[in-house]
Amino acid sequence: MSANALQAAVVARLAGDAGVTAIIGAGRIFDRQITRAEPPYLVLGEMTTADFSTGDGEGSEHRFEIEAWS
């Protein structure tokens, strides 16, 4: 899975979680820092990707933070 596809999937999953939206409200999850957003909101932090392929197939490891602003 590409880094962009993973980011989109994480944002979609968080946005579809009733517990998360109950706390921060709908439309308050971003895949990048929004300078004019009023808290509370969540934003995905910097992502790093490393090749995790083996002899049997391709793979990658993705690491990122989810920042909560209040």
CHARMM internal coordinates of N, CA and C (Angstrom, degrees):
IC EDIT
DIST 1 N 1 CA 1.4547
DIST 1 CA 1 C 1.5279
ANGL 1 N 1 CA 1 C 108.17
DIST 1 C 2 N 1.3034
ANGL 1 CA 1 C 2 N 116.38
DIHE 1 N 1 CA 1 C 2 N 133.17
DIST 2 N 2 CA 1.4627
ANGL 1 C 2 N 2 CA 119.42
DIHE 1 CA 1 C 2 N 2 CA 179.25
DIST 2 CA 2 C 1.5241
ANGL 2 N 2 CA 2 C 110.45
DIHE 1 C 2 N 2 CA 2 C -72.27
DIST 2 C 3 N 1.3190
ANGL 2 CA 2 C 3 N 116.00
DIHE 2 N 2 CA 2 C 3 N 160.91
DIST 3 N 3 CA 1.4619
ANGL 2 C 3 N 3 CA 120.90
DIHE 2 CA 2 C 3 N 3 CA 179.80
DIST 3 CA 3 C 1.5283
ANGL 3 N 3 CA 3 C 111.14
DIHE 2 C 3 N 3 CA 3 C -61.25
DIST 3 C 4 N 1.3333
ANGL 3 CA 3 C 4 N 117.86
DIHE 3 N 3 CA 3 C 4 N -40.65
DIST 4 N 4 CA 1.4647
ANGL 3 C 4 N 4 CA 120.62
DIHE 3 CA 3 C 4 N 4 CA 179.84
DIST 4 CA 4 C 1.5212
ANGL 4 N 4 CA 4 C 111.43
DIHE 3 C 4 N 4 CA 4 C -65.78
DIST 4 C 5 N 1.3314
ANGL 4 CA 4 C 5 N 116.60
DIHE 4 N 4 CA 4 C 5 N -40.81
DIST 5 N 5 CA 1.4585
ANGL 4 C 5 N 5 CA 120.01
DIHE 4 CA 4 C 5 N 5 CA 178.34
DIST 5 CA 5 C 1.5298
ANGL 5 N 5 CA 5 C 110.63
DIHE 4 C 5 N 5 CA 5 C -65.47
DIST 5 C 6 N 1.3216
ANGL 5 CA 5 C 6 N 116.63
DIHE 5 N 5 CA 5 C 6 N -39.37
DIST 6 N 6 CA 1.4651
ANGL 5 C 6 N 6 CA 120.07
DIHE 5 CA 5 C 6 N 6 CA 177.65
DIST 6 CA 6 C 1.5214
ANGL 6 N 6 CA 6 C 110.85
DIHE 5 C 6 N 6 CA 6 C -63.58
DIST 6 C 7 N 1.3262
ANGL 6 CA 6 C 7 N 116.98
DIHE 6 N 6 CA 6 C 7 N -44.95
DIST 7 N 7 CA 1.4690
ANGL 6 C 7 N 7 CA 120.02
DIHE 6 CA 6 C 7 N 7 CA 178.27
DIST 7 CA 7 C 1.5204
ANGL 7 N 7 CA 7 C 110.79
DIHE 6 C 7 N 7 CA 7 C -58.81
DIST 7 C 8 N 1.3125
ANGL 7 CA 7 C 8 N 117.28
DIHE 7 N 7 CA 7 C 8 N -45.82
DIST 8 N 8 CA 1.4654
ANGL 7 C 8 N 8 CA 121.25
DIHE 7 CA 7 C 8 N 8 CA 179.93
DIST 8 CA 8 C 1.5257
ANGL 8 N 8 CA 8 C 110.93
DIHE 7 C 8 N 8 CA 8 C -61.84
DIST 8 C 9 N 1.3339
ANGL 8 CA 8 C 9 N 117.35
DIHE 8 N 8 CA 8 C 9 N -39.80
DIST 9 N 9 CA 1.4564
ANGL 8 C 9 N 9 CA 121.31
DIHE 8 CA 8 C 9 N 9 CA 179.48
DIST 9 CA 9 C 1.5270
ANGL 9 N 9 CA 9 C 111.67
DIHE 8 C 9 N 9 CA 9 C -66.93
DIST 9 C 10 N 1.3230
ANGL 9 CA 9 C 10 N 117.21
DIHE 9 N 9 CA 9 C 10 N -41.12
DIST 10 N 10 CA 1.4661
ANGL 9 C 10 N 10 CA 121.02
DIHE 9 CA 9 C 10 N 10 CA 179.25
DIST 10 CA 10 C 1.5297
ANGL 10 N 10 CA 10 C 110.39
DIHE 9 C 10 N 10 CA 10 C -65.25
DIST 10 C 11 N 1.3317
ANGL 10 CA 10 C 11 N 117.20
DIHE 10 N 10 CA 10 C 11 N -45.59
DIST 11 N 11 CA 1.4651
ANGL 10 C 11 N 11 CA 120.87
DIHE 10 CA 10 C 11 N 11 CA 178.66
DIST 11 CA 11 C 1.5258
ANGL 11 N 11 CA 11 C 110.05
DIHE 10 C 11 N 11 CA 11 C -61.15
DIST 11 C 12 N 1.3294
ANGL 11 CA 11 C 12 N 117.43
DIHE 11 N 11 CA 11 C 12 N -44.36
DIST 12 N 12 CA 1.4686
ANGL 11 C 12 N 12 CA 120.94
DIHE 11 CA 11 C 12 N 12 CA 179.82
DIST 12 CA 12 C 1.5249
ANGL 12 N 12 CA 12 C 111.34
DIHE 11 C 12 N 12 CA 12 C -62.94
DIST 12 C 13 N 1.3164
ANGL 12 CA 12 C 13 N 116.52
DIHE 12 N 12 CA 12 C 13 N -41.62
DIST 13 N 13 CA 1.4774
ANGL 12 C 13 N 13 CA 120.17
DIHE 12 CA 12 C 13 N 13 CA -179.46
DIST 13 CA 13 C 1.5209
ANGL 13 N 13 CA 13 C 110.95
DIHE 12 C 13 N 13 CA 13 C -65.89
DIST 13 C 14 N 1.3226
ANGL 13 CA 13 C 14 N 117.22
DIHE 13 N 13 CA 13 C 14 N -44.84
DIST 14 N 14 CA 1.4613
ANGL 13 C 14 N 14 CA 120.28
DIHE 13 CA 13 C 14 N 14 CA 178.69
DIST 14 CA 14 C 1.5272
ANGL 14 N 14 CA 14 C 111.27
DIHE 13 C 14 N 14 CA 14 C -64.75
DIST 14 C 15 N 1.3340
ANGL 14 CA 14 C 15 N 116.28
DIHE 14 N 14 CA 14 C 15 N -41.42
DIST 15 N 15 CA 1.4642
ANGL 14 C 15 N 15 CA 120.48
DIHE 14 CA 14 C 15 N 15 CA -179.45
DIST 15 CA 15 C 1.5247
ANGL 15 N 15 CA 15 C 111.68
DIHE 14 C 15 N 15 CA 15 C -66.13
DIST 15 C 16 N 1.3235
ANGL 15 CA 15 C 16 N 117.11
DIHE 15 N 15 CA 15 C 16 N -27.18
DIST 16 N 16 CA 1.4552
ANGL 15 C 16 N 16 CA 121.19
DIHE 15 CA 15 C 16 N 16 CA 179.61
DIST 16 CA 16 C 1.5145
ANGL 16 N 16 CA 16 C 114.30
DIHE 15 C 16 N 16 CA 16 C -88.39
DIST 16 C 17 N 1.3148
ANGL 16 CA 16 C 17 N 117.52
DIHE 16 N 16 CA 16 C 17 N -0.81
DIST 17 N 17 CA 1.4567
ANGL 16 C 17 N 17 CA 121.70
DIHE 16 CA 16 C 17 N 17 CA -178.68
DIST 17 CA 17 C 1.5299
ANGL 17 N 17 CA 17 C 109.42
DIHE 16 C 17 N 17 CA 17 C -89.23
DIST 17 C 18 N 1.3156
ANGL 17 CA 17 C 18 N 115.90
DIHE 17 N 17 CA 17 C 18 N 116.48
DIST 18 N 18 CA 1.4696
ANGL 17 C 18 N 18 CA 121.03
DIHE 17 CA 17 C 18 N 18 CA -176.47
DIST 18 CA 18 C 1.5271
ANGL 18 N 18 CA 18 C 112.08
DIHE 17 C 18 N 18 CA 18 C -61.00
DIST 18 C 19 N 1.3143
ANGL 18 CA 18 C 19 N 117.85
DIHE 18 N 18 CA 18 C 19 N -36.48
DIST 19 N 19 CA 1.4595
ANGL 18 C 19 N 19 CA 120.91
DIHE 18 CA 18 C 19 N 19 CA 179.26
DIST 19 CA 19 C 1.5190
ANGL 19 N 19 CA 19 C 112.62
DIHE 18 C 19 N 19 CA 19 C -64.92
DIST 19 C 20 N 1.3336
ANGL 19 CA 19 C 20 N 116.09
DIHE 19 N 19 CA 19 C 20 N -41.27
DIST 20 N 20 CA 1.4619
ANGL 19 C 20 N 20 CA 120.67
DIHE 19 CA 19 C 20 N 20 CA 179.10
DIST 20 CA 20 C 1.5176
ANGL 20 N 20 CA 20 C 110.37
DIHE 19 C 20 N 20 CA 20 C -66.30
DIST 20 C 21 N 1.3323
ANGL 20 CA 20 C 21 N 117.02
DIHE 20 N 20 CA 20 C 21 N -48.61
DIST 21 N 21 CA 1.4664
ANGL 20 C 21 N 21 CA 119.51
DIHE 20 CA 20 C 21 N 21 CA -178.22
DIST 21 CA 21 C 1.5219
ANGL 21 N 21 CA 21 C 112.13
DIHE 20 C 21 N 21 CA 21 C -68.23
DIST 21 C 22 N 1.3264
ANGL 21 CA 21 C 22 N 117.77
DIHE 21 N 21 CA 21 C 22 N -25.47
DIST 22 N 22 CA 1.4614
ANGL 21 C 22 N 22 CA 119.68
DIHE 21 CA 21 C 22 N 22 CA 175.49
DIST 22 CA 22 C 1.5303
ANGL 22 N 22 CA 22 C 111.16
DIHE 21 C 22 N 22 CA 22 C -66.89
DIST 22 C 23 N 1.3185
ANGL 22 CA 22 C 23 N 116.40
DIHE 22 N 22 CA 22 C 23 N -31.64
DIST 23 N 23 CA 1.4652
ANGL 22 C 23 N 23 CA 120.78
DIHE 22 CA 22 C 23 N 23 CA -178.88
DIST 23 CA 23 C 1.5272
ANGL 23 N 23 CA 23 C 111.84
DIHE 22 C 23 N 23 CA 23 C -82.28
DIST 23 C 24 N 1.3405
ANGL 23 CA 23 C 24 N 116.77
DIHE 23 N 23 CA 23 C 24 N -46.22
DIST 24 N 24 CA 1.4654
ANGL 23 C 24 N 24 CA 118.57
DIHE 23 CA 23 C 24 N 24 CA -173.02
DIST 24 CA 24 C 1.5158
ANGL 24 N 24 CA 24 C 114.17
DIHE 23 C 24 N 24 CA 24 C -107.39
DIST 24 C 25 N 1.3315
ANGL 24 CA 24 C 25 N 118.04
DIHE 24 N 24 CA 24 C 25 N -13.76
DIST 25 N 25 CA 1.4612
ANGL 24 C 25 N 25 CA 121.57
DIHE 24 CA 24 C 25 N 25 CA -178.59
DIST 25 CA 25 C 1.5178
ANGL 25 N 25 CA 25 C 111.69
DIHE 24 C 25 N 25 CA 25 C 94.12
DIST 25 C 26 N 1.3089
ANGL 25 CA 25 C 26 N 115.73
DIHE 25 N 25 CA 25 C 26 N 161.44
DIST 26 N 26 CA 1.4645
ANGL 25 C 26 N 26 CA 121.87
DIHE 25 CA 25 C 26 N 26 CA -179.70
DIST 26 CA 26 C 1.5299
ANGL 26 N 26 CA 26 C 109.90
DIHE 25 C 26 N 26 CA 26 C -73.81
DIST 26 C 27 N 1.3147
ANGL 26 CA 26 C 27 N 115.93
DIHE 26 N 26 CA 26 C 27 N 148.40
DIST 27 N 27 CA 1.4594
ANGL 26 C 27 N 27 CA 120.87
DIHE 26 CA 26 C 27 N 27 CA 177.39
DIST 27 CA 27 C 1.5162
ANGL 27 N 27 CA 27 C 114.74
DIHE 26 C 27 N 27 CA 27 C 70.49
DIST 27 C 28 N 1.3255
ANGL 27 CA 27 C 28 N 116.98
DIHE 27 N 27 CA 27 C 28 N 25.00
DIST 28 N 28 CA 1.4708
ANGL 27 C 28 N 28 CA 121.76
DIHE 27 CA 27 C 28 N 28 CA -175.92
DIST 28 CA 28 C 1.5221
ANGL 28 N 28 CA 28 C 112.21
DIHE 27 C 28 N 28 CA 28 C -115.48
DIST 28 C 29 N 1.3448
ANGL 28 CA 28 C 29 N 117.70
DIHE 28 N 28 CA 28 C 29 N 21.84
DIST 29 N 29 CA 1.4609
ANGL 28 C 29 N 29 CA 122.40
DIHE 28 CA 28 C 29 N 29 CA 179.71
DIST 29 CA 29 C 1.5151
ANGL 29 N 29 CA 29 C 107.49
DIHE 28 C 29 N 29 CA 29 C -120.65
DIST 29 C 30 N 1.3316
ANGL 29 CA 29 C 30 N 116.48
DIHE 29 N 29 CA 29 C 30 N 125.57
DIST 30 N 30 CA 1.4649
ANGL 29 C 30 N 30 CA 121.54
DIHE 29 CA 29 C 30 N 30 CA -173.83
DIST 30 CA 30 C 1.5209
ANGL 30 N 30 CA 30 C 110.47
DIHE 29 C 30 N 30 CA 30 C -126.46
DIST 30 C 31 N 1.3343
ANGL 30 CA 30 C 31 N 116.19
DIHE 30 N 30 CA 30 C 31 N 149.43
DIST 31 N 31 CA 1.4603
ANGL 30 C 31 N 31 CA 120.29
DIHE 30 CA 30 C 31 N 31 CA 178.45
DIST 31 CA 31 C 1.5214
ANGL 31 N 31 CA 31 C 111.77
DIHE 30 C 31 N 31 CA 31 C -91.51
DIST 31 C 32 N 1.3164
ANGL 31 CA 31 C 32 N 116.94
DIHE 31 N 31 CA 31 C 32 N 1.10
DIST 32 N 32 CA 1.4707
ANGL 31 C 32 N 32 CA 121.94
DIHE 31 CA 31 C 32 N 32 CA 175.09
DIST 32 CA 32 C 1.5253
ANGL 32 N 32 CA 32 C 107.94
DIHE 31 C 32 N 32 CA 32 C -154.92
DIST 32 C 33 N 1.3140
ANGL 32 CA 32 C 33 N 116.61
DIHE 32 N 32 CA 32 C 33 N 162.00
DIST 33 N 33 CA 1.4649
ANGL 32 C 33 N 33 CA 121.43
DIHE 32 CA 32 C 33 N 33 CA -179.42
DIST 33 CA 33 C 1.5314
ANGL 33 N 33 CA 33 C 110.34
DIHE 32 C 33 N 33 CA 33 C -63.72
DIST 33 C 34 N 1.3059
ANGL 33 CA 33 C 34 N 116.98
DIHE 33 N 33 CA 33 C 34 N 128.80
DIST 34 N 34 CA 1.4592
ANGL 33 C 34 N 34 CA 123.68
DIHE 33 CA 33 C 34 N 34 CA 177.44
DIST 34 CA 34 C 1.5275
ANGL 34 N 34 CA 34 C 106.62
DIHE 33 C 34 N 34 CA 34 C -107.82
DIST 34 C 35 N 1.3218
ANGL 34 CA 34 C 35 N 117.46
DIHE 34 N 34 CA 34 C 35 N 116.42
DIST 35 N 35 CA 1.4611
ANGL 34 C 35 N 35 CA 120.37
DIHE 34 CA 34 C 35 N 35 CA -172.22
DIST 35 CA 35 C 1.5243
ANGL 35 N 35 CA 35 C 113.10
DIHE 34 C 35 N 35 CA 35 C -69.11
DIST 35 C 36 N 1.3110
ANGL 35 CA 35 C 36 N 118.51
DIHE 35 N 35 CA 35 C 36 N -26.33
DIST 36 N 36 CA 1.4650
ANGL 35 C 36 N 36 CA 119.87
DIHE 35 CA 35 C 36 N 36 CA -176.79
DIST 36 CA 36 C 1.5215
ANGL 36 N 36 CA 36 C 113.45
DIHE 35 C 36 N 36 CA 36 C -104.75
DIST 36 C 37 N 1.2892
ANGL 36 CA 36 C 37 N 117.76
DIHE 36 N 36 CA 36 C 37 N 9.07
DIST 37 N 37 CA 1.4606
ANGL 36 C 37 N 37 CA 120.43
DIHE 36 CA 36 C 37 N 37 CA -179.95
DIST 37 CA 37 C 1.5176
ANGL 37 N 37 CA 37 C 109.93
DIHE 36 C 37 N 37 CA 37 C -72.18
DIST 37 C 38 N 1.3033
ANGL 37 CA 37 C 38 N 115.35
DIHE 37 N 37 CA 37 C 38 N 137.42
DIST 38 N 38 CA 1.4645
ANGL 37 C 38 N 38 CA 121.33
DIHE 37 CA 37 C 38 N 38 CA 176.32
DIST 38 CA 38 C 1.5243
ANGL 38 N 38 CA 38 C 108.61
DIHE 37 C 38 N 38 CA 38 C -93.25
DIST 38 C 39 N 1.3142
ANGL 38 CA 38 C 39 N 117.57
DIHE 38 N 38 CA 38 C 39 N 131.47
DIST 39 N 39 CA 1.4655
ANGL 38 C 39 N 39 CA 120.40
DIHE 38 CA 38 C 39 N 39 CA 177.78
DIST 39 CA 39 C 1.5259
ANGL 39 N 39 CA 39 C 110.89
DIHE 38 C 39 N 39 CA 39 C -63.57
DIST 39 C 40 N 1.3027
ANGL 39 CA 39 C 40 N 117.97
DIHE 39 N 39 CA 39 C 40 N 155.53
DIST 40 N 40 CA 1.4654
ANGL 39 C 40 N 40 CA 127.85
DIHE 39 CA 39 C 40 N 40 CA 5.24
DIST 40 CA 40 C 1.5276
ANGL 40 N 40 CA 40 C 111.46
DIHE 39 C 40 N 40 CA 40 C -85.99
DIST 40 C 41 N 1.3297
ANGL 40 CA 40 C 41 N 115.51
DIHE 40 N 40 CA 40 C 41 N 149.48
DIST 41 N 41 CA 1.4577
ANGL 40 C 41 N 41 CA 121.63
DIHE 40 CA 40 C 41 N 41 CA 173.80
DIST 41 CA 41 C 1.5161
ANGL 41 N 41 CA 41 C 109.75
DIHE 40 C 41 N 41 CA 41 C -161.49
DIST 41 C 42 N 1.3203
ANGL 41 CA 41 C 42 N 115.46
DIHE 41 N 41 CA 41 C 42 N 164.38
DIST 42 N 42 CA 1.4619
ANGL 41 C 42 N 42 CA 122.56
DIHE 41 CA 41 C 42 N 42 CA 174.17
DIST 42 CA 42 C 1.5120
ANGL 42 N 42 CA 42 C 108.44
DIHE 41 C 42 N 42 CA 42 C -113.44
DIST 42 C 43 N 1.3212
ANGL 42 CA 42 C 43 N 116.03
DIHE 42 N 42 CA 42 C 43 N 145.47
DIST 43 N 43 CA 1.4612
ANGL 42 C 43 N 43 CA 120.65
DIHE 42 CA 42 C 43 N 43 CA 176.32
DIST 43 CA 43 C 1.5264
ANGL 43 N 43 CA 43 C 108.26
DIHE 42 C 43 N 43 CA 43 C -140.90
DIST 43 C 44 N 1.3349
ANGL 43 CA 43 C 44 N 115.67
DIHE 43 N 43 CA 43 C 44 N 139.75
DIST 44 N 44 CA 1.4564
ANGL 43 C 44 N 44 CA 119.49
DIHE 43 CA 43 C 44 N 44 CA 175.47
DIST 44 CA 44 C 1.5137
ANGL 44 N 44 CA 44 C 108.48
DIHE 43 C 44 N 44 CA 44 C -77.20
DIST 44 C 45 N 1.3156
ANGL 44 CA 44 C 45 N 115.86
DIHE 44 N 44 CA 44 C 45 N 131.03
DIST 45 N 45 CA 1.4509
ANGL 44 C 45 N 45 CA 120.97
DIHE 44 CA 44 C 45 N 45 CA 179.16
DIST 45 CA 45 C 1.5193
ANGL 45 N 45 CA 45 C 111.33
DIHE 44 C 45 N 45 CA 45 C -82.50
DIST 45 C 46 N 1.3180
ANGL 45 CA 45 C 46 N 115.46
DIHE 45 N 45 CA 45 C 46 N -169.25
DIST 46 N 46 CA 1.4596
ANGL 45 C 46 N 46 CA 121.18
DIHE 45 CA 45 C 46 N 46 CA -179.51
DIST 46 CA 46 C 1.5223
ANGL 46 N 46 CA 46 C 110.53
DIHE 45 C 46 N 46 CA 46 C -59.91
DIST 46 C 47 N 1.3136
ANGL 46 CA 46 C 47 N 115.95
DIHE 46 N 46 CA 46 C 47 N 139.06
DIST 47 N 47 CA 1.4554
ANGL 46 C 47 N 47 CA 121.17
DIHE 46 CA 46 C 47 N 47 CA 179.25
DIST 47 CA 47 C 1.5269
ANGL 47 N 47 CA 47 C 109.26
DIHE 46 C 47 N 47 CA 47 C -111.74
DIST 47 C 48 N 1.3280
ANGL 47 CA 47 C 48 N 115.69
DIHE 47 N 47 CA 47 C 48 N 137.54
DIST 48 N 48 CA 1.4532
ANGL 47 C 48 N 48 CA 120.90
DIHE 47 CA 47 C 48 N 48 CA 171.93
DIST 48 CA 48 C 1.5268
ANGL 48 N 48 CA 48 C 107.97
DIHE 47 C 48 N 48 CA 48 C -115.95
DIST 48 C 49 N 1.3055
ANGL 48 CA 48 C 49 N 115.48
DIHE 48 N 48 CA 48 C 49 N 144.00
DIST 49 N 49 CA 1.4584
ANGL 48 C 49 N 49 CA 121.18
DIHE 48 CA 48 C 49 N 49 CA -178.81
DIST 49 CA 49 C 1.5167
ANGL 49 N 49 CA 49 C 108.60
DIHE 48 C 49 N 49 CA 49 C -128.46
DIST 49 C 50 N 1.3266
ANGL 49 CA 49 C 50 N 115.69
DIHE 49 N 49 CA 49 C 50 N 133.74
DIST 50 N 50 CA 1.4619
ANGL 49 C 50 N 50 CA 121.13
DIHE 49 CA 49 C 50 N 50 CA 178.69
DIST 50 CA 50 C 1.5232
ANGL 50 N 50 CA 50 C 109.09
DIHE 49 C 50 N 50 CA 50 C -125.93
DIST 50 C 51 N 1.3071
ANGL 50 CA 50 C 51 N 115.67
DIHE 50 N 50 CA 50 C 51 N 143.41
DIST 51 N 51 CA 1.4599
ANGL 50 C 51 N 51 CA 121.42
DIHE 50 CA 50 C 51 N 51 CA 176.88
DIST 51 CA 51 C 1.5276
ANGL 51 N 51 CA 51 C 108.40
DIHE 50 C 51 N 51 CA 51 C -66.38
DIST 51 C 52 N 1.3013
ANGL 51 CA 51 C 52 N 116.15
DIHE 51 N 51 CA 51 C 52 N 128.06
DIST 52 N 52 CA 1.4526
ANGL 51 C 52 N 52 CA 121.76
DIHE 51 CA 51 C 52 N 52 CA -179.11
DIST 52 CA 52 C 1.5285
ANGL 52 N 52 CA 52 C 109.46
DIHE 51 C 52 N 52 CA 52 C -127.89
DIST 52 C 53 N 1.3208
ANGL 52 CA 52 C 53 N 115.51
DIHE 52 N 52 CA 52 C 53 N 28.63
DIST 53 N 53 CA 1.4607
ANGL 52 C 53 N 53 CA 121.03
DIHE 52 CA 52 C 53 N 53 CA -177.79
DIST 53 CA 53 C 1.5232
ANGL 53 N 53 CA 53 C 110.81
DIHE 52 C 53 N 53 CA 53 C -70.57
DIST 53 C 54 N 1.3136
ANGL 53 CA 53 C 54 N 114.39
DIHE 53 N 53 CA 53 C 54 N 154.10
DIST 54 N 54 CA 1.4588
ANGL 53 C 54 N 54 CA 121.69
DIHE 53 CA 53 C 54 N 54 CA 175.59
DIST 54 CA 54 C 1.5222
ANGL 54 N 54 CA 54 C 108.19
DIHE 53 C 54 N 54 CA 54 C -123.37
DIST 54 C 55 N 1.2869
ANGL 54 CA 54 C 55 N 116.83
DIHE 54 N 54 CA 54 C 55 N -178.82
DIST 55 N 55 CA 1.4535
ANGL 54 C 55 N 55 CA 120.69
DIHE 54 CA 54 C 55 N 55 CA 177.06
DIST 55 CA 55 C 1.5224
ANGL 55 N 55 CA 55 C 112.07
DIHE 54 C 55 N 55 CA 55 C -66.34
DIST 55 C 56 N 1.3314
ANGL 55 CA 55 C 56 N 116.82
DIHE 55 N 55 CA 55 C 56 N -20.84
DIST 56 N 56 CA 1.4613
ANGL 55 C 56 N 56 CA 121.27
DIHE 55 CA 55 C 56 N 56 CA -177.47
DIST 56 CA 56 C 1.5210
ANGL 56 N 56 CA 56 C 114.12
DIHE 55 C 56 N 56 CA 56 C -92.71
DIST 56 C 57 N 1.3222
ANGL 56 CA 56 C 57 N 118.13
DIHE 56 N 56 CA 56 C 57 N -16.83
DIST 57 N 57 CA 1.4615
ANGL 56 C 57 N 57 CA 118.66
DIHE 56 CA 56 C 57 N 57 CA -177.84
DIST 57 CA 57 C 1.5115
ANGL 57 N 57 CA 57 C 112.56
DIHE 56 C 57 N 57 CA 57 C 179.44
DIST 57 C 58 N 1.3219
ANGL 57 CA 57 C 58 N 113.27
DIHE 57 N 57 CA 57 C 58 N 171.84
DIST 58 N 58 CA 1.4558
ANGL 57 C 58 N 58 CA 120.05
DIHE 57 CA 57 C 58 N 58 CA -179.94
DIST 58 CA 58 C 1.5235
ANGL 58 N 58 CA 58 C 110.01
DIHE 57 C 58 N 58 CA 58 C -85.26
DIST 58 C 59 N 1.3114
ANGL 58 CA 58 C 59 N 115.25
DIHE 58 N 58 CA 58 C 59 N 151.91
DIST 59 N 59 CA 1.4544
ANGL 58 C 59 N 59 CA 120.58
DIHE 58 CA 58 C 59 N 59 CA 176.92
DIST 59 CA 59 C 1.5121
ANGL 59 N 59 CA 59 C 110.20
DIHE 58 C 59 N 59 CA 59 C -164.90
DIST 59 C 60 N 1.3023
ANGL 59 CA 59 C 60 N 115.86
DIHE 59 N 59 CA 59 C 60 N 162.48
DIST 60 N 60 CA 1.4632
ANGL 59 C 60 N 60 CA 120.19
DIHE 59 CA 59 C 60 N 60 CA 176.27
DIST 60 CA 60 C 1.5154
ANGL 60 N 60 CA 60 C 109.18
DIHE 59 C 60 N 60 CA 60 C -149.97
DIST 60 C 61 N 1.3131
ANGL 60 CA 60 C 61 N 114.49
DIHE 60 N 60 CA 60 C 61 N 152.98
DIST 61 N 61 CA 1.4578
ANGL 60 C 61 N 61 CA 122.16
DIHE 60 CA 60 C 61 N 61 CA 177.70
DIST 61 CA 61 C 1.5237
ANGL 61 N 61 CA 61 C 107.10
DIHE 60 C 61 N 61 CA 61 C -110.51
DIST 61 C 62 N 1.3214
ANGL 61 CA 61 C 62 N 116.11
DIHE 61 N 61 CA 61 C 62 N 130.02
DIST 62 N 62 CA 1.4605
ANGL 61 C 62 N 62 CA 121.60
DIHE 61 CA 61 C 62 N 62 CA 179.61
DIST 62 CA 62 C 1.5259
ANGL 62 N 62 CA 62 C 108.30
DIHE 61 C 62 N 62 CA 62 C -117.07
DIST 62 C 63 N 1.3079
ANGL 62 CA 62 C 63 N 115.97
DIHE 62 N 62 CA 62 C 63 N 133.55
DIST 63 N 63 CA 1.4685
ANGL 62 C 63 N 63 CA 121.47
DIHE 62 CA 62 C 63 N 63 CA 175.79
DIST 63 CA 63 C 1.5143
ANGL 63 N 63 CA 63 C 108.30
DIHE 62 C 63 N 63 CA 63 C -127.15
DIST 63 C 64 N 1.3399
ANGL 63 CA 63 C 64 N 115.16
DIHE 63 N 63 CA 63 C 64 N 134.69
DIST 64 N 64 CA 1.4601
ANGL 63 C 64 N 64 CA 119.99
DIHE 63 CA 63 C 64 N 64 CA 178.00
DIST 64 CA 64 C 1.5240
ANGL 64 N 64 CA 64 C 108.73
DIHE 63 C 64 N 64 CA 64 C -157.03
DIST 64 C 65 N 1.3026
ANGL 64 CA 64 C 65 N 114.96
DIHE 64 N 64 CA 64 C 65 N 165.59
DIST 65 N 65 CA 1.4577
ANGL 64 C 65 N 65 CA 121.24
DIHE 64 CA 64 C 65 N 65 CA 177.07
DIST 65 CA 65 C 1.5087
ANGL 65 N 65 CA 65 C 109.23
DIHE 64 C 65 N 65 CA 65 C -111.62
DIST 65 C 66 N 1.3085
ANGL 65 CA 65 C 66 N 115.52
DIHE 65 N 65 CA 65 C 66 N 151.39
DIST 66 N 66 CA 1.4596
ANGL 65 C 66 N 66 CA 121.30
DIHE 65 CA 65 C 66 N 66 CA 169.50
DIST 66 CA 66 C 1.5199
ANGL 66 N 66 CA 66 C 105.39
DIHE 65 C 66 N 66 CA 66 C -110.16
DIST 66 C 67 N 1.3208
ANGL 66 CA 66 C 67 N 115.95
DIHE 66 N 66 CA 66 C 67 N 115.44
DIST 67 N 67 CA 1.4588
ANGL 66 C 67 N 67 CA 121.02
DIHE 66 CA 66 C 67 N 67 CA -177.73
DIST 67 CA 67 C 1.5345
ANGL 67 N 67 CA 67 C 109.43
DIHE 66 C 67 N 67 CA 67 C -95.36
DIST 67 C 68 N 1.3132
ANGL 67 CA 67 C 68 N 115.86
DIHE 67 N 67 CA 67 C 68 N 134.09
DIST 68 N 68 CA 1.4684
ANGL 67 C 68 N 68 CA 121.89
DIHE 67 CA 67 C 68 N 68 CA 176.70
DIST 68 CA 68 C 1.5252
ANGL 68 N 68 CA 68 C 108.39
DIHE 67 C 68 N 68 CA 68 C -107.94
DIST 68 C 69 N 1.3249
ANGL 68 CA 68 C 69 N 116.87
DIHE 68 N 68 CA 68 C 69 N 122.21
DIST 69 N 69 CA 1.4556
ANGL 68 C 69 N 69 CA 122.87
DIHE 68 CA 68 C 69 N 69 CA 179.58
DIST 69 CA 69 C 1.5170
ANGL 69 N 69 CA 69 C 109.27
DIHE 68 C 69 N 69 CA 69 C -110.13
DIST 69 C 70 N 1.3087
ANGL 69 CA 69 C 70 N 114.80
DIHE 69 N 69 CA 69 C 70 N 128.86
DIST 70 N 70 CA 1.4775
ANGL 69 C 70 N 70 CA 118.78
DIHE 69 CA 69 C 70 N 70 CA 179.55
DIST 70 CA 70 C 1.5111
ANGL 70 N 70 CA 70 C 111.16
DIHE 69 C 70 N 70 CA 70 C -133.58
END
COOR INIT
IC SEED 1 N 1 CA 1 C
IC BUILD
